[in-house]
């Protein structure tokens, strides 16, 4: 075995001492890390809150009927169907409305009886095609300047009149629906187109009676 002097021993012991101190420090730090517990989020007790949704109200139900053809006039029979179909179709453009077509040729008395027997949320709408000339006793040509659509809304149960009115559309201006300017004003073509527009306007008036407005479907002036 070699003999080392005091200086040599000191030079050997110093690195060992440094290594020992570092090892103890590292062990102490690792021990502290292992004993620490990670923070956890507090748990929430009780049932989860559920947002309440407001149920949609039931749709407005409308039974729409039209008066029978007036035998005194020379108005074509099919115009009654034209008015009924166009009015019902435009009423159903409103998402909150369920409009159905009733029988053609319903009298006012029949409409009143249907309203009295109807459910509380089902109204009866009675349509008529009338003429100012016919009402005044003058000879009627039944052109679009004479024909108009009258509507009456009967309340369910009581058959009270909620609202009534009349609509008329003049189409003598050029460029309205492709109707030729050479066509006679009292022709069936003119009468049918005018009544279609009057039926659509009647539908909008009926909806407005229930505070429903089709803002993007207004008939142009």
Secondary structure as UniProt FT lines:
FT   HELIX           6..35
FT   STRAND          60..66
FT   TURN            71..72
FT   HELIX           78..91
FT   TURN            92..93
FT   TURN            95..96
FT   STRAND          97..104
FT   HELIX           108..116
FT   TURN            120..121
FT   STRAND          122..131
FT   HELIX           132..136
FT   TURN            144..146
FT   STRAND          147..154
FT   TURN            156..158
FT   STRAND          161..167
FT   TURN            174..175
FT   TURN            177..178
FT   TURN            181..182
FT   TURN            185..186
FT   HELIX           188..209
FT   TURN            210..211
FT   HELIX           215..217
//
